Amino acid sequence: MKVAIQQEDLKLLAKTLQEQVLAEVPSGEVFQIKCAVKKNELMILTQHPVGVSVDTERIFVVLSEALQSSQTYRKHKVQCFIRIFGEQLPYARCSLIMKQKEEIRRAIPLSSSLTYTPSIIDNEPEELFALLVDTPELWATQSQSPIKSLLIGITLLGICVFGSGFYLLTRPCVMSECQEIQTAQKLNLESRQLMRRANSENRLIAIQQQLEIASTNLLIIPRWSSRYQQAQELKASLSMQSDKINQVVTALQTATVAEKKMQTTVNSLGQLQDIQHSWRQAIAPLEAIGANNELYGLVQPRLVKYRLSLQTVNQQLLAQEQWLKKLNDAKAVAIVAQQRQTSAKSLNEWEKAQSTWQIVINTLNLIPQTSPASQEAQELLLEYQPQLAKTRDRATTEKIAARSYQKAISTANQAQSYEQQNQWPIAVTYWEQALKNAQQTSSDSLYYNQSQSLIEPYSIALQQAQAKLQTMNGLQKVRYDLDQTCSREIRICTFTINNTGIAVSLTPQYEELLQTTLTEADLQTTNHWHILQEALGVIGDHVNLPVFIYDTQGQGIYTHIPQG
């Protein structure tokens, strides 16, 4: 049970140390830490992959500071080891004794290329190296003789020193020829010329890949190599060239995306603005490339083309913004039109509402189908066109009603004028037209009530005019009959007609004839006189007017009063 608890504590300690190294050591995530206890000694193994630059002194300091906070292992003797994954032996070791927050440290280098602070602790058991070897004896509890342990420790120490030195000396670019630096130097010299010759985006990408591969290959050169500084300088130069290319490639790719967007149908102002943003992102980094830059020859022709494309998009945006402005203007005018339509109380106001709606419709019809505002414009047309039709119909109705009303009044005035001239046939015609105009006024119009007030007086006037016309027509017939009656071989009489009766005057010739026939007792002439009296009486009866017959002296000689 105690062993299980100790194992859990060791796992927790290893996790704590791992987190501390991760927080305080560069590239701490590549290190792995294991802990074990043997003969009251705490052993800490730190492992890392090959090719990682390790500051062993820093790691030991971080581990010791972390152990100071541990209450469980503060009084333990501590052995710290560092080795590479896959290697059997460590290349660095440090012994620590933790007492009352004071640290006595001994660093044992396993390679002549590493230097550590001297230690005051001597004669440590070499058998602790067994922790670093994956052998069954790692956690063994049986004790060994001091001589045997000493021999084993000396042997292991020699193996570790020889192995570590061999490992460090056989790393790339330590003792052997450095092909990575030679390749990087050659590419560094040739890259500018290659960039000048590049004539396409794909060619630039290929050059960039070469630069990145060469730069990555330089990472395997260890810190203890005499060529490490040169490798870092080459890596920085290659990275700078790669960044130049990457900046241009990114701009070219952005321009390609913008060109594809321009080939599609743009349905909104936002899409145009997105294309404009893409062109600006493509152009901005290219404009920073001067004439002395290796990529100037590749960039400059494309930059001219990209600027023209941006100018085209800017013009399209300006046009679309103008169409959107027209759309918004049409909406604002539509509000005014609706208000005028609602409050219209006269023909003039209805005509204003109609003309306002017409302005709205005309404006919306101007927006082209290629404009992002087209869809909304078409929807608004479907909404506004019925309103225009409604106001137009109402304005037309009011216009016809106003015309009918005015026509009725003017026609009635003309009828009255003709009445004053006793031209009753014309007066009757005008009264009929005036009445018709008053009756034709639409009941939906504002003139309906006014027109209705004209119908009754116009009907009475028409009836009176018709009566006058009938009377006049009768008098005309009377005149005709009188003219026929008074005209024989000789002129018998003359006549006048007025409202009081018919006045007939005998002519001197007929009066002389009557006097002669009366003296000579001419019965035929006497009969003619009686017949004349009867004929004139009948004529008077037809028009219900009395007949007065006068002689040449103006004396009444006969009077006929109509019966009934």
C-alpha positions as CSV (number, residue, x, y, z in Angstrom):
1,M,0.0,0.0,0.0
2,K,2.9,2.4,0.9
3,V,4.6,1.6,-2.5
4,A,1.4,2.5,-4.4
5,I,1.1,5.8,-2.5
6,Q,4.8,6.5,-3.3
7,Q,4.2,5.8,-7.0
8,E,1.3,8.2,-7.1
9,D,3.4,10.9,-5.4
10,L,6.2,10.4,-7.9
11,K,3.7,10.7,-10.8
12,L,2.4,13.9,-9.3
13,L,5.9,15.3,-8.8
14,A,6.9,14.4,-12.4
15,K,3.8,16.2,-13.6
16,T,4.6,19.3,-11.5
17,L,8.2,19.4,-12.7
18,Q,7.0,18.9,-16.3
19,E,4.7,21.9,-16.1
20,Q,7.5,24.0,-14.5
21,V,9.9,23.2,-17.3
22,L,7.1,23.9,-19.9
23,A,6.6,27.3,-18.4
24,E,10.2,28.5,-17.9
25,V,12.3,26.7,-20.5
26,P,12.2,27.5,-24.2
27,S,10.7,24.6,-26.2
28,G,9.7,23.1,-22.9
29,E,7.0,21.0,-24.6
30,V,9.6,18.7,-26.1
31,F,11.0,17.6,-22.7
32,Q,9.7,14.5,-20.8
33,I,10.3,14.1,-17.0
34,K,10.2,10.8,-14.9
35,C,10.8,10.4,-11.2
36,A,11.9,7.4,-9.0
37,V,13.1,6.8,-5.5
38,K,15.8,4.4,-4.6
39,K,17.5,4.0,-1.2
40,N,16.0,7.3,-0.1
41,E,17.4,9.1,-3.1
42,L,15.1,11.0,-5.5
43,M,16.1,10.4,-9.2
44,I,14.8,12.8,-11.9
45,L,15.2,11.8,-15.6
46,T,14.7,14.6,-18.2
47,Q,14.6,13.4,-21.9
48,H,14.3,15.2,-25.2
49,P,14.4,14.5,-28.9
50,V,17.6,14.6,-30.9
51,G,18.5,18.0,-32.5
52,V,17.0,20.1,-29.7
53,S,19.1,22.9,-28.2
54,V,19.4,22.3,-24.5
55,D,20.5,24.7,-21.7
56,T,21.3,22.0,-19.1
57,E,22.2,24.5,-16.4
58,R,18.8,26.3,-16.8
59,I,16.9,23.0,-16.6
60,F,18.7,22.0,-13.4
61,V,18.0,25.4,-11.8
62,V,14.3,25.1,-12.8
63,L,14.1,21.6,-11.3
64,S,15.8,22.7,-8.0
65,E,13.5,25.7,-7.6
66,A,10.5,23.5,-8.2
67,L,11.8,21.0,-5.6
68,Q,12.2,23.7,-3.0
69,S,8.4,24.0,-2.9
70,S,7.9,20.3,-2.3
71,Q,7.5,19.3,1.3
72,T,7.8,15.6,0.6
73,Y,11.2,15.6,-1.1
74,R,12.9,18.7,0.3
75,K,15.2,16.6,2.6
76,H,16.0,13.9,0.0
77,K,19.2,13.7,-1.8
78,V,18.4,14.3,-5.5
79,Q,20.0,13.0,-8.7
80,C,19.0,14.8,-11.9
81,F,19.9,13.4,-15.4
82,I,19.4,14.6,-18.9
83,R,19.5,12.3,-21.9
84,I,18.2,12.0,-25.5
85,F,15.3,9.8,-26.4
86,G,16.6,6.4,-27.6
87,E,20.0,6.8,-25.9
88,Q,20.8,4.4,-23.0
89,L,23.0,6.8,-21.1
90,P,22.6,10.5,-20.1
91,Y,24.9,13.2,-21.2
92,A,24.5,15.5,-18.1
93,R,23.9,14.9,-14.4
94,C,23.5,17.1,-11.3
95,S,23.3,16.1,-7.6
96,L,21.2,18.2,-5.3
97,I,20.7,18.2,-1.5
98,M,17.7,20.2,-0.3
99,K,18.1,21.6,3.3
100,Q,16.2,24.5,4.8
101,K,15.9,26.3,1.4
102,E,19.7,26.0,0.8
103,E,20.9,24.2,-2.2
104,I,24.2,22.3,-2.5
105,R,24.7,21.4,-6.1
106,R,27.1,19.3,-8.0
107,A,27.1,19.2,-11.8
108,I,28.8,16.3,-13.4
109,P,29.4,16.9,-17.1
110,L,29.5,13.9,-19.4
111,S,31.1,15.8,-22.3
112,S,34.0,18.1,-22.5
113,S,31.9,20.6,-24.4
114,L,29.6,21.3,-21.4
115,T,30.6,23.3,-18.3
116,Y,28.9,23.3,-15.0
117,T,29.4,24.9,-11.5
118,P,31.7,22.8,-9.3
119,S,30.1,20.7,-6.6
120,I,31.1,20.1,-3.0
121,I,29.6,16.7,-2.9
122,D,32.0,13.8,-3.5
123,N,31.9,10.0,-3.7
124,E,28.3,9.6,-4.9
125,P,27.2,6.0,-5.6
126,E,27.7,5.4,-9.3
127,E,25.0,2.8,-9.1
128,L,22.4,5.6,-9.4
129,F,23.1,5.5,-13.2
130,A,21.1,2.3,-13.3
131,L,18.0,4.5,-13.4
132,L,18.9,5.6,-16.9
133,V,19.3,2.0,-18.3
134,D,16.1,0.1,-19.0
135,T,17.2,-3.0,-17.1
136,P,15.4,-5.1,-14.5
137,E,17.8,-3.9,-11.9
138,L,16.5,-0.3,-12.1
139,W,14.2,-0.7,-9.1
140,A,16.1,-3.5,-7.4
141,T,16.3,-3.4,-3.6
142,Q,19.1,-5.8,-3.0
143,S,22.4,-4.2,-2.0
144,Q,25.7,-4.6,-3.8
145,S,29.2,-4.7,-2.4
146,P,30.9,-1.3,-2.3
147,I,33.8,-2.5,-4.5
148,K,31.5,-3.9,-7.2
149,S,29.4,-0.8,-7.1
150,L,32.5,1.3,-7.5
151,L,33.7,-0.7,-10.5
152,I,30.4,-0.6,-12.1
153,G,30.2,3.2,-11.5
154,I,33.6,3.8,-13.0
155,T,32.8,1.7,-16.0
156,L,29.5,3.4,-16.6
157,L,31.1,6.8,-16.2
158,G,33.7,6.0,-18.8
159,I,31.0,4.7,-21.2
160,C,29.0,7.8,-20.6
161,V,31.9,10.1,-21.2
162,F,33.0,8.3,-24.3
163,G,29.4,7.9,-25.6
164,S,28.5,11.5,-25.0
165,G,31.7,12.8,-26.6
166,F,31.2,10.5,-29.6
167,Y,27.5,11.6,-29.9
168,L,28.3,15.3,-29.7
169,L,31.2,15.1,-32.1
170,T,29.3,13.1,-34.7
171,R,26.4,15.6,-34.9
172,P,25.9,17.3,-38.3
173,C,28.4,20.1,-39.1
174,V,30.5,19.5,-35.9
175,M,33.5,17.7,-37.3
176,S,32.3,16.6,-40.8
177,E,31.7,18.6,-43.9
178,C,28.5,20.7,-43.7
179,Q,26.4,20.1,-46.8
180,E,23.4,22.0,-45.4
181,I,25.4,25.2,-45.1
182,Q,26.9,24.8,-48.6
183,T,23.4,24.3,-50.1
184,A,22.0,27.2,-48.2
185,Q,24.9,29.5,-49.2
186,K,24.4,28.6,-52.9
187,L,20.7,29.1,-52.8
188,N,21.1,32.4,-50.9
189,L,23.4,33.7,-53.7
190,E,21.2,32.4,-56.5
191,S,17.8,33.3,-55.0
192,R,17.8,36.9,-56.1
193,Q,18.6,36.0,-59.7
194,L,15.9,33.3,-59.6
195,M,13.4,35.8,-58.3
196,R,14.3,38.2,-61.1
197,R,13.7,35.5,-63.7
198,A,10.4,34.3,-62.2
199,N,7.6,35.0,-64.5
200,S,4.7,33.4,-62.8
201,E,3.1,32.7,-59.4
202,N,3.9,29.0,-59.6
203,R,7.6,29.7,-60.2
204,L,7.7,32.0,-57.2
205,I,6.1,29.3,-55.1
206,A,8.7,26.8,-56.3
207,I,11.6,29.1,-55.3
208,Q,9.9,29.8,-51.9
209,Q,9.7,26.0,-51.3
210,Q,13.4,25.7,-52.0
211,L,14.2,28.5,-49.5
212,E,12.1,26.9,-46.8
213,I,13.6,23.4,-47.3
214,A,17.1,24.9,-47.1
215,S,16.2,26.9,-44.0
216,T,14.7,23.9,-42.3
217,N,17.8,21.8,-43.0
218,L,19.9,24.3,-41.1
219,L,17.9,23.5,-37.9
220,I,19.8,20.2,-37.4
221,I,23.1,22.1,-36.8
222,P,23.6,21.9,-33.0
223,R,24.6,24.9,-30.8
224,W,28.0,23.4,-30.1
225,S,29.0,23.4,-33.8
226,S,31.5,26.1,-34.8
227,R,29.2,26.8,-37.8
228,Y,26.1,27.3,-35.7
229,Q,26.3,31.1,-35.9
230,Q,26.8,31.0,-39.7
231,A,23.8,28.7,-40.0
232,Q,21.6,31.1,-38.1
233,E,22.7,34.0,-40.3
234,L,22.0,32.0,-43.4
235,K,18.6,30.9,-42.0
236,A,17.7,34.6,-41.3
237,S,18.7,35.6,-44.9
238,L,16.7,32.7,-46.4
239,S,13.7,33.5,-44.3
240,M,13.8,37.1,-45.4
241,Q,13.9,36.1,-49.1
242,S,11.0,33.6,-48.4
243,D,9.0,36.3,-46.7
244,K,9.5,38.6,-49.7
245,I,8.2,35.9,-52.0
246,N,5.4,35.0,-49.6
247,Q,4.2,38.6,-49.6
248,V,4.0,38.8,-53.4
249,V,2.5,35.3,-53.7
250,T,-0.2,36.2,-51.2
251,A,-1.0,39.4,-53.1
252,L,-1.1,37.5,-56.4
253,Q,-3.4,34.9,-55.0
254,T,-5.7,37.6,-53.5
255,A,-5.8,39.2,-57.0
256,T,-6.8,35.9,-58.5
257,V,-9.6,35.6,-56.0
258,A,-10.8,39.1,-56.8
259,E,-10.7,38.4,-60.6
260,K,-12.9,35.3,-60.1
261,K,-15.3,37.3,-58.0
262,M,-15.6,39.9,-60.8
263,Q,-16.5,37.2,-63.3
264,T,-19.6,36.2,-61.2
265,T,-22.9,38.1,-61.1
266,V,-22.8,40.7,-58.4
267,N,-26.2,40.9,-56.6
268,S,-25.4,43.2,-53.7
269,L,-23.4,46.3,-52.8
270,G,-21.7,44.2,-50.2
271,Q,-20.3,41.9,-52.8
272,L,-18.8,44.8,-54.7
273,Q,-17.3,46.2,-51.6
274,D,-15.8,42.8,-50.9
275,I,-14.2,42.7,-54.3
276,Q,-12.9,46.3,-53.8
277,H,-11.4,45.2,-50.5
278,S,-9.7,42.2,-52.2
279,W,-8.1,44.4,-54.8
280,R,-6.9,46.8,-52.2
281,Q,-5.3,43.9,-50.3
282,A,-3.6,42.7,-53.4
283,I,-2.4,46.1,-54.5
284,A,-1.1,47.5,-51.2
285,P,1.9,45.1,-50.7
286,L,2.8,45.3,-54.4
287,E,3.0,49.0,-54.3
288,A,5.7,48.8,-51.6
289,I,8.0,46.9,-54.0
290,G,10.5,49.4,-55.5
291,A,12.4,49.3,-58.7
292,N,15.5,47.8,-57.0
293,N,13.5,44.9,-55.7
294,E,14.2,41.5,-57.4
295,L,10.4,41.0,-58.0
296,Y,9.8,44.4,-59.5
297,G,9.7,43.1,-63.1
298,L,7.1,40.5,-62.2
299,V,5.0,42.7,-60.1
300,Q,4.8,46.0,-62.1
301,P,2.8,44.8,-65.1
302,R,0.3,43.0,-62.8
303,L,0.1,46.1,-60.6
304,V,-1.0,48.2,-63.6
305,K,-3.6,45.6,-64.4
306,Y,-4.8,45.4,-60.8
307,R,-5.2,49.1,-60.5
308,L,-7.4,49.2,-63.6
309,S,-9.5,46.5,-62.2
310,L,-9.8,48.4,-58.9
311,Q,-10.8,51.5,-60.8
312,T,-13.5,49.5,-62.6
313,V,-14.8,48.2,-59.3
314,N,-14.8,51.8,-57.9
315,Q,-16.8,53.0,-60.9
316,Q,-19.3,50.2,-60.4
317,L,-19.6,51.0,-56.8
318,L,-20.1,54.7,-57.5
319,A,-22.8,53.8,-60.1
320,Q,-24.5,51.3,-57.7
321,E,-24.4,53.8,-54.9
322,Q,-26.1,56.3,-57.3
323,W,-28.8,53.7,-58.1
324,L,-29.2,53.0,-54.4
325,K,-29.6,56.7,-53.9
326,K,-32.3,56.8,-56.6
327,L,-34.0,53.9,-54.9
328,N,-34.0,55.7,-51.5
329,D,-35.2,58.9,-53.2
330,A,-38.1,57.0,-54.8
331,K,-39.0,55.6,-51.3
332,A,-39.0,59.1,-49.9
333,V,-41.1,60.5,-52.7
334,A,-43.5,57.6,-52.3
335,I,-44.2,58.7,-48.7
336,V,-45.1,62.1,-50.0
337,A,-47.3,60.6,-52.7
338,Q,-49.2,58.5,-50.2
339,Q,-49.8,61.5,-48.0
340,R,-51.1,63.5,-50.9
341,Q,-53.4,60.6,-52.0
342,T,-54.8,60.3,-48.5
343,S,-55.5,64.0,-48.0
344,A,-56.7,64.9,-51.6
345,K,-60.0,66.9,-51.5
346,S,-60.0,68.5,-55.0
347,L,-59.1,67.8,-58.6
348,N,-55.9,69.7,-58.2
349,E,-54.8,67.7,-55.2
350,W,-55.6,64.4,-56.9
351,E,-53.6,65.5,-59.9
352,K,-50.7,66.3,-57.6
353,A,-50.9,62.9,-56.0
354,Q,-51.0,61.2,-59.5
355,S,-48.0,63.2,-60.7
356,T,-46.0,62.3,-57.5
357,W,-46.7,58.6,-57.9
358,Q,-45.7,58.9,-61.6
359,I,-42.3,60.4,-60.5
360,V,-41.8,57.4,-58.1
361,I,-42.6,54.9,-60.9
362,N,-40.4,56.6,-63.5
363,T,-37.5,56.7,-61.0
364,L,-37.8,53.0,-60.2
365,N,-38.0,52.0,-63.9
366,L,-34.7,53.7,-64.5
367,I,-32.8,51.3,-62.2
368,P,-31.2,48.6,-64.4
369,Q,-31.6,44.9,-63.8
370,T,-27.8,44.6,-63.3
371,S,-27.9,46.9,-60.3
372,P,-28.0,45.4,-56.8
373,A,-30.9,47.7,-56.2
374,S,-32.9,46.1,-59.0
375,Q,-34.6,43.4,-57.0
376,E,-36.0,45.8,-54.4
377,A,-36.9,48.3,-57.1
378,Q,-39.0,45.6,-58.8
379,E,-40.7,44.7,-55.5
380,L,-41.5,48.4,-54.9
381,L,-42.9,48.7,-58.4
382,L,-45.4,45.9,-57.7
383,E,-46.4,47.8,-54.6
384,Y,-46.6,51.4,-56.0
385,Q,-48.1,50.8,-59.5
386,P,-51.6,50.0,-58.1
387,Q,-51.4,53.3,-56.2
388,L,-50.5,55.2,-59.3
389,A,-53.4,53.5,-61.2
390,K,-55.8,54.3,-58.3
391,T,-54.8,58.0,-58.2
392,R,-54.9,58.3,-62.0
393,D,-58.4,56.8,-62.1
394,R,-59.6,59.1,-59.3
395,A,-58.0,62.1,-61.0
396,T,-59.6,61.2,-64.3
397,T,-63.0,60.8,-62.6
398,E,-62.6,64.1,-60.9
399,K,-61.5,65.7,-64.2
400,I,-64.6,64.3,-66.0
401,A,-66.9,65.4,-63.2
402,A,-65.5,68.9,-63.1
403,R,-65.8,69.1,-66.9
404,S,-69.4,67.9,-66.8
405,Y,-70.3,70.3,-64.0
406,Q,-68.7,73.3,-65.7
407,K,-70.2,72.2,-69.0
408,A,-73.7,72.0,-67.4
409,I,-73.4,75.5,-66.0
410,S,-72.1,77.1,-69.3
411,T,-74.7,75.3,-71.4
412,A,-77.5,76.5,-69.1
413,N,-76.2,80.0,-69.5
414,Q,-76.4,79.7,-73.2
415,A,-79.9,78.3,-73.0
416,Q,-81.0,81.3,-71.1
417,S,-79.4,83.6,-73.6
418,Y,-81.4,81.9,-76.4
419,E,-84.6,82.2,-74.4
420,Q,-84.1,85.9,-74.2
421,Q,-83.8,85.9,-78.0
422,N,-87.0,83.8,-78.3
423,Q,-85.0,81.1,-80.1
424,W,-86.8,78.4,-78.3
425,P,-85.6,75.4,-80.4
426,I,-82.0,76.2,-79.6
427,A,-82.8,77.0,-76.0
428,V,-84.5,73.6,-75.6
429,T,-81.4,71.9,-77.1
430,Y,-79.1,73.7,-74.7
431,W,-81.3,72.9,-71.7
432,E,-81.3,69.3,-72.6
433,Q,-77.5,69.2,-72.8
434,A,-77.1,71.1,-69.6
435,L,-79.4,68.6,-67.8
436,K,-77.5,65.7,-69.3
437,N,-74.1,67.0,-68.1
438,A,-75.5,67.5,-64.6
439,Q,-76.8,63.9,-64.5
440,Q,-73.6,62.4,-65.9
441,T,-71.4,63.5,-62.9
442,S,-70.0,60.4,-61.1
443,S,-71.3,59.7,-57.6
444,D,-67.7,59.1,-56.5
445,S,-66.5,62.6,-57.4
446,L,-66.3,65.7,-55.4
447,Y,-68.7,67.5,-57.9
448,Y,-71.5,65.0,-57.4
449,N,-73.5,67.0,-54.9
450,Q,-73.1,70.3,-56.7
451,S,-74.2,68.6,-60.0
452,Q,-77.2,67.1,-58.2
453,S,-78.3,70.5,-57.1
454,L,-78.6,71.6,-60.8
455,I,-80.8,68.8,-62.0
456,E,-84.1,70.1,-60.6
457,P,-83.9,73.7,-61.8
458,Y,-82.6,72.6,-65.2
459,S,-85.4,70.1,-65.6
460,I,-88.0,72.9,-64.9
461,A,-86.3,75.2,-67.3
462,L,-86.3,72.5,-69.9
463,Q,-90.0,71.9,-69.5
464,Q,-90.7,75.6,-69.8
465,A,-88.6,75.9,-72.8
466,Q,-90.3,72.9,-74.4
467,A,-93.7,74.5,-73.7
468,K,-92.5,77.7,-75.3
469,L,-91.2,75.8,-78.2
470,Q,-94.5,74.0,-78.6
471,T,-96.3,77.3,-78.5
472,M,-93.9,78.8,-81.0
473,N,-94.4,75.8,-83.3
474,G,-98.2,76.2,-83.0
475,L,-97.9,79.9,-83.8
476,Q,-95.8,79.1,-86.8
477,K,-98.6,76.8,-88.1
478,V,-101.1,79.6,-87.3
479,R,-99.1,82.0,-89.4
480,Y,-99.0,79.5,-92.2
481,D,-102.7,78.9,-92.0
482,L,-103.4,82.6,-91.7
483,D,-101.2,83.3,-94.6
484,Q,-103.0,80.7,-96.7
485,T,-106.4,82.0,-95.6
486,C,-105.5,85.7,-96.3
487,S,-104.0,85.0,-99.7
488,R,-106.4,84.5,-102.6
489,E,-106.6,86.1,-106.0
490,I,-106.3,89.3,-104.1
491,R,-104.8,89.9,-100.7
492,I,-107.7,89.5,-98.3
493,C,-106.1,90.4,-94.9
494,T,-103.0,90.9,-92.9
495,F,-102.4,89.7,-89.3
496,T,-100.3,89.9,-86.2
497,I,-100.0,87.4,-83.4
498,N,-99.1,88.1,-79.8
499,N,-99.8,86.6,-76.4
500,T,-103.2,88.4,-76.2
501,G,-104.6,87.1,-79.5
502,I,-104.7,87.2,-83.3
503,A,-105.4,90.6,-84.9
504,V,-106.6,90.4,-88.5
505,S,-106.9,93.5,-90.6
506,L,-108.9,93.4,-93.9
507,T,-107.1,94.9,-96.9
508,P,-108.7,97.9,-98.8
509,Q,-109.2,95.7,-101.9
510,Y,-111.1,93.1,-100.0
511,E,-113.1,95.7,-98.0
512,E,-114.0,97.4,-101.2
513,L,-115.1,94.1,-102.7
514,L,-117.3,93.4,-99.7
515,Q,-119.0,96.8,-100.0
516,T,-119.6,96.3,-103.7
517,T,-121.1,92.8,-103.2
518,L,-123.3,94.0,-100.4
519,T,-124.8,96.8,-102.6
520,E,-125.2,94.4,-105.6
521,A,-126.4,91.5,-103.4
522,D,-123.5,89.2,-104.5
523,L,-124.3,86.1,-102.5
524,Q,-121.0,84.4,-103.4
525,T,-118.9,87.1,-101.9
526,T,-121.1,87.2,-98.9
527,N,-120.5,83.5,-98.3
528,H,-116.8,84.0,-98.6
529,W,-116.9,86.5,-95.8
530,H,-118.6,84.0,-93.5
531,I,-116.2,81.3,-94.5
532,L,-113.3,83.7,-93.7
533,Q,-114.7,84.3,-90.2
534,E,-115.1,80.6,-89.6
535,A,-111.6,79.8,-90.8
536,L,-110.0,82.5,-88.6
537,G,-112.1,81.2,-85.7
538,V,-110.8,77.6,-86.2
539,I,-107.2,78.9,-86.3
540,G,-107.7,80.8,-83.1
541,D,-109.2,77.7,-81.4
542,H,-106.0,75.7,-82.4
543,V,-103.7,78.0,-80.5
544,N,-106.4,79.0,-77.8
545,L,-106.1,82.7,-78.8
546,P,-109.0,85.1,-79.5
547,V,-109.4,86.4,-83.1
548,F,-110.0,90.1,-83.7
549,I,-111.0,91.2,-87.3
550,Y,-110.6,94.9,-88.1
551,D,-111.6,97.0,-91.1
552,T,-109.3,99.3,-92.9
553,Q,-110.2,102.0,-90.4
554,G,-109.1,99.9,-87.5
555,Q,-112.6,99.3,-86.3
556,G,-113.4,95.9,-85.0
557,I,-115.9,94.2,-87.1
558,Y,-115.7,90.6,-85.8
559,T,-114.4,88.9,-82.6
560,H,-114.0,85.1,-82.0
561,I,-113.4,83.8,-78.5
562,P,-112.1,80.2,-78.3
563,Q,-114.4,77.8,-76.6
564,G,-113.2,76.2,-73.4
